[in-house]
Amino acid sequence: MAAHYKKTFIYLCINSVKYKNSFYILRNCFEFICAIY
């Protein structure tokens, strides 16, 4: 189950790069992924 969430958040993080205000979102995703590990 954790692997599914990791893939989902990584996917969202990659897609968030398309937006100008993505840095905050990307940082939060990165912190969330680190928390899972």
N, C-alpha and C positions, 0 to 999 in steps of 0.2 A: 504493500500500500504506500509506503514511503517513497518507493521508486516512482510510482505514478505521480505523486505530488511533485517530486523533483523534476520530472520531465515536463509537467505542466508549467511550473514556475520558470523553468529555463526557457520554455517556449514563449511565455509571456514577456520575460525579460528581453529576449532577442527581438520580439516584435515591438517592444516599447521604444527601441532605438529610433523608430520611425518618427517619433514625436519630439518636439523641441523641449518639452518639459519632462523628458524621460529620465533624466539623471536621478531625480528623487525616487522615481518608481524603480529604476534599475538598482539603486543602492538598497532600497528596502527588500527587493527580491533577492539580492545577493546575501543580505543579512539573514533572510529567511532560509535560504539554501544552506548557509553555513550552520544555522541552528539545527537543521535536519541532520547534517553530518555529525 
